[in-house]
Amino acid sequence: MSMMSELFAKGVLVDLVLAFLVVEAAAIVGYWLWRKRGIAPADFLPGLCSGALMLLALRMVIAGTSWVLPSVCLMAAGLAHLVDVQRRWRN
């Protein structure tokens, strides 16, 4: 098995992306609180949470957990996505 296949099969790549998302969110929120410039947290956190929850569901499936926890993560991701769409909707 190739190195990339092995990293994906073990969930290492998903873990790295999740860690990057946490660092990204902390940096953007920190910059917003410090300078009141950049992207407002309310404008990007719902979308980021939706993506992170989908990655978490993938990580659980790779780890071999029951179907229940990934399903809960996917439902929560859907709700976060709805919040994001509702915030962006223009009449």
Order of alpha helices (4+ residues) and beta strands (2+ residues): alpha-alpha-alpha-alpha
